[in-house]
Amino acid sequence: MYAVILAGGGGTRLWPLSRSDRPKPFLPLLGSETLLQRTVSRLTPLIAPDDVYVVTDLRYAELVREQLPAVPEANVVCEPMGRNTGPAVALAAVGIDRPERDVMIVLPADHQVADEAAFRQKLGVAAEVAERGLVADDVLVTLGIQPAGAETGYGYVLTHPPAEAIDGGEAFPVERFVEKPDRGRAEELIASGRAYWNAGIFVWRRDAVLGSLERYAPTIIGPMREALSAGGDPSSSYSRLPSISIDYALLEPASLDARVATVPGVGLGWSDLGSWSALLDISVGQLRGDQPRVVQHGESRDLDSDGLLVHSAGGRLVVTLGLSGTIVVDTPDVVLVCSRDRAQDVKRIVDRLSAEKETQRL
């Protein structure tokens, strides 16, 4: 069994701390370890460092090697450019030389999991389902997250009824995927008792994912095979590949052919850390009950605020007074102040700066 960690760019909703030269996976947002380092740590002892592979943009190869000295340098697989998770998974499936029936775990580099022992246990269940070929011999397994509410920013995995459960009730065949529904639809899904958040964590045998890519995503795996079999750099092929997620390219069509299962992850304390408000929620949850709901990183002082996150990395003292539900991020060249309920809109500011060619701020 081996793990493939996807450590690309992005993280624009955590701007201005997350930048193009050091995006979210490479930042220590919840302690001394970066998110990438914590991702590798939580896999131990299920996966040894020698069995950890990291797929990353060529720009971040040195960051990966610097932050993961225990992972062999040869296990850092570089994309010449980011083309979303579909091509990244295909590169890993084709380019990493492992036995055909080895189980591959694919997971993002930038998530938070509170109960890491339970997380490893669920990955073990998913690996057993994949290895034994339950549901279908070439089954693709997802790790579903029990919804904490009618979240519209996540995709959902809708399973078949409990009567069709497999592996002693620890896994379920997937009926279909539902991509980022509106609130009404999200509430309907949750009320069904059969819906889970799609965490982008997948488990499958190598032969199963290779065969499935051939069946459902030939425009991705075909050019990839050609480039790698020629022993060349896949740069020219990459520029012609569709920028598509592995969910759209593979999991969704495979689910319609009854080739996907999910293992529900209940009580894992999972978050994709997709915004400053998500980081505030997790950080506040780690405080003792008698502490004010103020989270401070770096040089800062506060008086009488509540529901406040201050991240001071600009080399100066940040002072806050009487704020509520507020995010303050201070960097050497940018200061962000926003209300907690507008934190998702930080990406709009990044998009505007990009359109205005303010690349030095990104």
DOTI-518252 format. One record per residue (C-alpha): residue in three letters; residue number from 0; x negated, z, y negated. Coordinates in Angstrom, 3 decimals, decimal comma. Layout:
BEGIN
(r ALA NUM (X Z Y))
...
end
This chain:
BEGIN
(r MET 0 (0,000 0,000 0,000))
(r TYR 1 (-1,250 -0,820 -3,480))
(r ALA 2 (-0,035 -0,550 -7,060))
(r VAL 3 (0,052 -3,244 -9,735))
(r ILE 4 (0,354 -1,798 -13,228))
(r LEU 5 (1,492 -4,138 -15,982))
(r ALA 6 (-0,375 -3,211 -19,162))
(r GLY 7 (0,458 -5,863 -21,703))
(r GLY 8 (1,018 -5,662 -25,413))
(r GLY 9 (4,247 -4,942 -27,211))
(r GLY 10 (5,398 -1,495 -28,208))
(r THR 11 (6,484 -2,796 -31,591))
(r ARG 12 (9,126 -0,077 -31,964))
(r LEU 13 (6,252 2,430 -32,057))
(r TRP 14 (4,582 0,675 -34,978))
(r PRO 15 (2,555 1,502 -37,064))
(r LEU 16 (0,709 3,557 -34,437))
(r SER 17 (1,082 0,857 -31,773))
(r ARG 18 (-0,803 -2,212 -33,013))
(r SER 19 (-1,751 -5,571 -31,558))
(r ASP 20 (-5,342 -4,418 -30,972))
(r ARG 21 (-4,291 -1,124 -29,306))
(r PRO 22 (-0,668 -1,226 -28,184))
(r LYS 23 (1,482 1,519 -26,700))
(r PRO 24 (-0,024 1,753 -23,162))
(r PHE 25 (-3,422 2,653 -24,616))
(r LEU 26 (-2,227 5,500 -26,856))
(r PRO 27 (-2,135 9,259 -26,078))
(r LEU 28 (1,446 9,830 -27,202))
(r LEU 29 (2,286 12,820 -24,996))
(r GLY 30 (-0,929 14,766 -24,568))
(r SER 31 (-4,611 14,020 -24,149))
(r GLU 32 (-4,160 11,145 -21,673))
(r THR 33 (-3,036 7,685 -22,724))
(r LEU 34 (0,162 6,347 -21,176))
(r LEU 35 (-1,893 4,026 -18,958))
(r GLN 36 (-4,065 6,904 -17,737))
(r ARG 37 (-0,987 9,035 -17,034))
(r THR 38 (0,602 6,170 -15,083))
(r VAL 39 (-2,402 6,014 -12,766))
(r SER 40 (-2,587 9,809 -12,467))
(r ARG 41 (1,028 10,183 -11,392))
(r LEU 42 (0,481 7,787 -8,486))
(r THR 43 (-2,096 10,153 -6,929))
(r PRO 44 (-2,251 10,916 -4,014))
(r LEU 45 (0,234 8,210 -2,979))
(r ILE 46 (-2,114 5,480 -4,232))
(r ALA 47 (-5,907 5,884 -4,442))
(r PRO 48 (-7,780 4,450 -7,478))
(r ASP 49 (-9,324 1,736 -5,258))
(r ASP 50 (-5,796 0,493 -4,537))
(r VAL 51 (-4,748 0,376 -8,191))
(r TYR 52 (-4,759 -3,002 -9,948))
(r VAL 53 (-4,021 -3,566 -13,620))
(r VAL 54 (-2,681 -6,855 -14,966))
(r THR 55 (-3,414 -7,072 -18,661))
(r ASP 56 (-3,959 -9,497 -21,492))
(r LEU 57 (-7,592 -10,620 -21,699))
(r ARG 58 (-7,793 -8,894 -25,100))
(r TYR 59 (-7,266 -5,489 -23,493))
(r ALA 60 (-9,579 -5,791 -20,484))
(r GLU 61 (-12,276 -3,595 -22,021))
(r LEU 62 (-9,702 -0,986 -23,065))
(r VAL 63 (-8,465 -0,825 -19,466))
(r ARG 64 (-11,971 -0,447 -18,054))
(r GLU 65 (-12,838 2,174 -20,661))
(r GLN 66 (-9,723 4,241 -19,954))
(r LEU 67 (-9,752 3,861 -16,146))
(r PRO 68 (-13,371 4,317 -15,006))
(r ALA 69 (-12,267 5,272 -11,456))
(r VAL 70 (-10,482 1,928 -10,977))
(r PRO 71 (-12,896 -0,794 -9,778))
(r GLU 72 (-13,686 -3,353 -12,470))
(r ALA 73 (-12,690 -6,125 -10,081))
(r ASN 74 (-9,181 -4,629 -9,972))
(r VAL 75 (-8,564 -5,530 -13,620))
(r VAL 76 (-6,676 -8,844 -13,496))
(r CYS 77 (-6,625 -10,655 -16,825))
(r GLU 78 (-3,992 -12,989 -18,199))
(r PRO 79 (-5,308 -15,460 -20,755))
(r MET 80 (-2,161 -14,805 -22,794))
(r GLY 81 (0,998 -12,762 -22,469))
(r ARG 82 (3,879 -14,691 -20,858))
(r ASN 83 (6,220 -11,794 -19,986))
(r THR 84 (6,466 -10,037 -16,633))
(r GLY 85 (7,432 -13,039 -14,496))
(r PRO 86 (4,046 -14,788 -14,703))
(r ALA 87 (2,233 -11,421 -14,661))
(r VAL 88 (3,812 -10,481 -11,324))
(r ALA 89 (3,169 -13,972 -9,932))
(r LEU 90 (-0,500 -13,731 -10,930))
(r ALA 91 (-0,755 -10,390 -9,123))
(r ALA 92 (1,067 -11,630 -6,012))
(r VAL 93 (-1,050 -14,770 -5,670))
(r GLY 94 (-4,361 -13,655 -7,106))
(r ILE 95 (-4,841 -10,197 -5,562))
(r ASP 96 (-6,158 -10,701 -2,058))
(r ARG 97 (-4,313 -8,221 0,138))
(r PRO 98 (-2,786 -8,525 3,632))
(r GLU 99 (0,518 -10,396 3,589))
(r ARG 100 (2,540 -7,403 4,770))
(r ASP 101 (0,961 -4,857 2,438))
(r VAL 102 (3,500 -3,098 0,236))
(r MET 103 (3,054 -3,744 -3,480))
(r ILE 104 (4,375 -1,327 -6,111))
(r VAL 105 (4,842 -2,890 -9,551))
(r LEU 106 (5,324 -0,633 -12,549))
(r PRO 107 (4,851 -0,656 -16,329))
(r ALA 108 (1,938 1,190 -17,889))
(r ASP 109 (3,871 2,860 -20,691))
(r HIS 110 (6,641 5,025 -19,232))
(r GLN 111 (7,079 8,790 -19,043))
(r VAL 112 (8,127 10,648 -15,890))
(r ALA 113 (8,592 14,423 -16,003))
(r ASP 114 (8,937 15,128 -12,253))
(r GLU 115 (5,990 13,202 -10,867))
(r ALA 116 (6,230 14,623 -7,339))
(r ALA 117 (9,841 13,448 -7,062))
(r PHE 118 (8,802 10,082 -8,485))
(r ARG 119 (6,191 9,621 -5,761))
(r GLN 120 (8,730 10,640 -3,124))
(r LYS 121 (11,144 7,947 -4,327))
(r LEU 122 (8,382 5,354 -4,322))
(r GLY 123 (7,647 6,342 -0,733))
(r VAL 124 (11,287 5,784 0,217))
(r ALA 125 (11,266 2,397 -1,510))
(r ALA 126 (8,052 1,462 0,311))
(r GLU 127 (9,660 2,291 3,661))
(r VAL 128 (12,713 0,148 2,854))
(r ALA 129 (10,428 -2,729 1,859))
(r GLU 130 (8,079 -2,365 4,817))
(r ARG 131 (10,869 -2,217 7,391))
(r GLY 132 (12,789 -5,072 5,767))
(r LEU 133 (16,047 -3,174 5,447))
(r VAL 134 (18,966 -5,145 3,875))
(r ALA 135 (16,907 -8,332 4,460))
(r ASP 136 (13,504 -8,975 5,984))
(r ASP 137 (12,216 -10,098 2,579))
(r VAL 138 (14,014 -7,353 0,641))
(r LEU 139 (12,968 -6,642 -2,939))
(r VAL 140 (13,416 -2,981 -3,894))
(r THR 141 (13,977 -1,512 -7,349))
(r LEU 142 (13,798 2,077 -8,508))
(r GLY 143 (17,054 2,830 -10,328))
(r ILE 144 (17,351 5,625 -12,892))
(r GLN 145 (20,468 7,775 -13,062))
(r PRO 146 (22,002 7,037 -16,484))
(r ALA 147 (21,986 9,884 -18,972))
(r GLY 148 (24,625 8,105 -21,049))
(r ALA 149 (26,100 4,753 -21,989))
(r GLU 150 (22,806 3,346 -23,232))
(r THR 151 (23,080 -0,231 -24,485))
(r GLY 152 (19,333 -0,847 -24,729))
(r TYR 153 (18,745 -0,892 -20,963))
(r GLY 154 (19,680 -3,295 -18,218))
(r TYR 155 (21,726 -1,897 -15,327))
(r VAL 156 (21,581 -2,290 -11,554))
(r LEU 157 (25,024 -2,222 -9,924))
(r THR 158 (24,941 -1,248 -6,259))
(r HIS 159 (27,432 -1,818 -3,473))
(r PRO 160 (29,744 1,118 -2,604))
(r PRO 161 (28,271 4,269 -0,976))
(r ALA 162 (29,742 3,254 2,388))
(r GLU 163 (27,080 0,504 2,506))
(r ALA 164 (24,175 2,880 1,914))
(r ILE 165 (21,016 2,393 3,984))
(r ASP 166 (18,076 4,536 5,084))
(r GLY 167 (20,151 7,686 5,436))
(r GLY 168 (21,833 7,233 2,076))
(r GLU 169 (18,605 7,085 0,033))
(r ALA 170 (18,929 3,378 -0,790))
(r PHE 171 (21,738 0,946 -1,567))
(r PRO 172 (22,116 -2,837 -1,504))
(r VAL 173 (22,355 -4,272 -5,004))
(r GLU 174 (25,476 -6,194 -5,968))
(r ARG 175 (24,113 -7,569 -9,233))
(r PHE 176 (22,155 -6,869 -12,401))
(r VAL 177 (23,862 -6,402 -15,775))
(r GLU 178 (21,662 -7,087 -18,781))
(r LYS 179 (22,039 -4,736 -21,801))
(r PRO 180 (25,831 -4,371 -21,924))
(r ASP 181 (27,831 -3,312 -24,970))
(r ARG 182 (28,981 0,313 -25,092))
(r GLY 183 (32,369 -0,334 -23,527))
(r ARG 184 (30,877 -2,181 -20,575))
(r ALA 185 (28,146 0,455 -20,192))
(r GLU 186 (30,796 3,170 -19,993))
(r GLU 187 (32,670 1,180 -17,326))
(r LEU 188 (29,490 0,789 -15,291))
(r ILE 189 (28,693 4,492 -15,436))
(r ALA 190 (32,279 5,405 -14,530))
(r SER 191 (31,933 3,330 -11,355))
(r GLY 192 (29,305 5,759 -10,057))
(r ARG 193 (27,331 2,772 -8,738))
(r ALA 194 (25,229 1,839 -11,767))
(r TYR 195 (21,644 2,775 -12,576))
(r TRP 196 (19,278 1,916 -15,384))
(r ASN 197 (16,799 -0,801 -14,486))
(r ALA 198 (13,396 0,826 -15,048))
(r GLY 199 (11,345 -2,294 -14,268))
(r ILE 200 (9,750 -0,557 -11,263))
(r PHE 201 (9,696 -2,679 -8,102))
(r VAL 202 (8,488 -2,291 -4,524))
(r TRP 203 (8,117 -5,109 -1,977))
(r ARG 204 (5,843 -6,524 0,678))
(r ARG 205 (3,419 -9,121 -0,593))
(r ASP 206 (4,805 -11,804 1,743))
(r ALA 207 (8,351 -10,995 0,580))
(r VAL 208 (7,600 -11,436 -3,117))
(r LEU 209 (5,538 -14,592 -2,511))
(r GLY 210 (8,356 -16,153 -0,500))
(r SER 211 (10,944 -15,082 -3,059))
(r LEU 212 (8,935 -16,552 -5,924))
(r GLU 213 (8,706 -19,833 -4,017))
(r ARG 214 (12,483 -19,783 -3,549))
(r TYR 215 (13,655 -18,639 -6,986))
(r ALA 216 (10,783 -19,255 -9,404))
(r PRO 217 (8,861 -22,388 -8,313))
(r THR 218 (8,093 -23,279 -11,947))
(r ILE 219 (6,070 -20,080 -12,175))
(r ILE 220 (4,349 -19,759 -8,837))
(r GLY 221 (3,641 -23,481 -8,367))
(r PRO 222 (1,340 -23,878 -11,393))
(r MET 223 (-0,168 -20,466 -10,681))
(r ARG 224 (-1,138 -21,428 -7,148))
(r GLU 225 (-2,636 -24,705 -8,346))
(r ALA 226 (-4,797 -23,013 -10,962))
(r LEU 227 (-6,046 -20,247 -8,693))
(r SER 228 (-6,594 -22,433 -5,632))
(r ALA 229 (-8,834 -24,677 -7,717))
(r GLY 230 (-10,923 -21,625 -8,487))
(r GLY 231 (-10,435 -22,191 -12,166))
(r ASP 232 (-9,216 -20,307 -15,170))
(r PRO 233 (-5,390 -20,354 -15,282))
(r SER 234 (-5,415 -20,723 -19,110))
(r SER 235 (-4,134 -24,291 -19,213))
(r SER 236 (-1,412 -23,529 -16,683))
(r TYR 237 (-0,429 -20,327 -18,467))
(r SER 238 (0,333 -22,133 -21,698))
(r ARG 239 (2,933 -24,212 -19,828))
(r LEU 240 (4,549 -21,323 -17,954))
(r PRO 241 (7,975 -20,099 -19,069))
(r SER 242 (7,940 -16,764 -20,867))
(r ILE 243 (10,437 -14,971 -18,649))
(r SER 244 (10,863 -11,506 -17,200))
(r ILE 245 (10,592 -10,905 -13,471))
(r ASP 246 (14,150 -9,575 -13,646))
(r TYR 247 (15,571 -12,902 -14,809))
(r ALA 248 (13,219 -15,079 -12,785))
(r LEU 249 (13,465 -13,279 -9,464))
(r LEU 250 (15,530 -10,094 -9,127))
(r GLU 251 (18,802 -11,375 -10,551))
(r PRO 252 (19,085 -14,521 -8,395))
(r ALA 253 (17,814 -12,671 -5,326))
(r SER 254 (20,492 -9,990 -5,772))
(r LEU 255 (23,198 -12,661 -5,600))
(r ASP 256 (21,782 -13,621 -2,193))
(r ALA 257 (21,893 -9,980 -0,978))
(r ARG 258 (18,110 -9,641 -0,941))
(r VAL 259 (17,727 -6,663 -3,316))
(r ALA 260 (18,077 -2,917 -2,743))
(r THR 261 (17,686 0,052 -5,070))
(r VAL 262 (16,489 3,594 -4,528))
(r PRO 263 (18,212 5,885 -7,052))
(r GLY 264 (15,902 8,146 -9,001))
(r VAL 265 (17,897 11,230 -9,912))
(r GLY 266 (16,436 13,941 -12,133))
(r LEU 267 (13,052 12,271 -12,597))
(r GLY 268 (12,944 12,827 -16,339))
(r TRP 269 (12,201 9,136 -16,910))
(r SER 270 (11,895 7,438 -20,288))
(r ASP 271 (10,475 4,089 -21,312))
(r LEU 272 (9,321 5,621 -24,616))
(r GLY 273 (10,843 2,627 -26,308))
(r SER 274 (11,092 4,082 -29,819))
(r TRP 275 (10,043 6,940 -32,059))
(r SER 276 (13,419 8,593 -31,462))
(r ALA 277 (12,801 8,547 -27,685))
(r LEU 278 (9,401 10,137 -28,256))
(r LEU 279 (11,019 12,786 -30,473))
(r ASP 280 (13,623 13,589 -27,817))
(r ILE 281 (11,016 14,015 -25,079))
(r SER 282 (8,678 16,049 -27,271))
(r VAL 283 (11,472 18,362 -28,434))
(r GLY 284 (12,543 18,842 -24,822))
(r GLN 285 (9,070 20,202 -24,053))
(r LEU 286 (9,321 22,935 -26,703))
(r ARG 287 (10,335 26,480 -25,940))
(r GLY 288 (13,909 27,395 -26,768))
(r ASP 289 (12,896 29,700 -29,631))
(r GLN 290 (10,845 27,072 -31,444))
(r PRO 291 (12,138 24,909 -34,299))
(r ARG 292 (12,746 21,301 -33,285))
(r VAL 293 (9,693 20,068 -35,147))
(r VAL 294 (6,979 18,074 -33,378))
(r GLN 295 (3,680 17,654 -35,186))
(r HIS 296 (0,582 15,657 -34,254))
(r GLY 297 (-2,490 15,708 -36,454))
(r GLU 298 (-2,852 17,338 -39,870))
(r SER 299 (0,624 18,344 -41,022))
(r ARG 300 (2,579 21,264 -42,405))
(r ASP 301 (6,348 21,690 -42,426))
(r LEU 302 (8,850 24,050 -43,976))
(r ASP 303 (12,506 24,345 -42,900))
(r SER 304 (12,916 20,977 -41,163))
(r ASP 305 (14,824 20,296 -37,933))
(r GLY 306 (14,669 17,355 -35,533))
(r LEU 307 (11,441 16,130 -37,077))
(r LEU 308 (8,515 14,161 -35,651))
(r VAL 309 (5,334 13,911 -37,709))
(r HIS 310 (2,427 11,852 -36,397))
(r SER 311 (-0,486 12,146 -38,791))
(r ALA 312 (-3,390 9,814 -38,032))
(r GLY 313 (-4,266 8,746 -41,562))
(r GLY 314 (-6,973 11,297 -42,227))
(r ARG 315 (-4,941 13,335 -44,707))
(r LEU 316 (-2,539 16,259 -44,699))
(r VAL 317 (1,145 15,327 -44,347))
(r VAL 318 (3,578 17,901 -45,777))
(r THR 319 (7,315 17,828 -45,026))
(r LEU 320 (10,095 20,011 -46,399))
(r GLY 321 (13,740 20,409 -45,392))
(r LEU 322 (14,061 17,170 -43,431))
(r SER 323 (16,519 16,539 -40,608))
(r GLY 324 (16,440 13,832 -37,921))
(r THR 325 (13,397 12,151 -39,453))
(r ILE 326 (10,324 10,296 -38,211))
(r VAL 327 (7,109 10,343 -40,282))
(r VAL 328 (4,094 8,327 -39,092))
(r ASP 329 (0,969 8,269 -41,239))
(r THR 330 (-1,876 5,842 -40,424))
(r PRO 331 (-4,834 4,786 -42,582))
(r ASP 332 (-3,060 1,708 -43,936))
(r VAL 333 (0,670 2,265 -43,347))
(r VAL 334 (3,108 5,167 -43,790))
(r LEU 335 (6,452 4,971 -41,969))
(r VAL 336 (9,359 7,253 -42,883))
(r CYS 337 (12,673 6,596 -41,196))
(r SER 338 (15,779 8,394 -40,046))
(r ARG 339 (15,930 9,110 -36,332))
(r ASP 340 (19,042 6,961 -35,851))
(r ARG 341 (17,301 3,890 -37,335))
(r ALA 342 (14,148 4,150 -35,225))
(r GLN 343 (15,098 1,110 -33,110))
(r ASP 344 (14,990 -0,989 -36,290))
(r VAL 345 (11,248 -0,508 -36,712))
(r LYS 346 (10,894 -3,746 -34,747))
(r ARG 347 (12,735 -5,543 -37,572))
(r ILE 348 (10,032 -4,425 -39,998))
(r VAL 349 (7,359 -5,726 -37,618))
(r ASP 350 (9,210 -9,037 -37,356))
(r ARG 351 (9,388 -9,263 -41,144))
(r LEU 352 (5,674 -8,561 -41,555))
(r SER 353 (4,924 -11,184 -38,925))
(r ALA 354 (7,099 -13,739 -40,733))
(r GLU 355 (5,289 -12,886 -43,974))
(r LYS 356 (1,937 -13,324 -42,181))
(r GLU 357 (0,877 -9,726 -42,871))
(r THR 358 (-1,154 -9,853 -39,680))
(r GLN 359 (-3,604 -7,164 -40,844))
(r ARG 360 (-0,708 -4,665 -40,622))
(r LEU 361 (0,321 -5,586 -37,090))
end
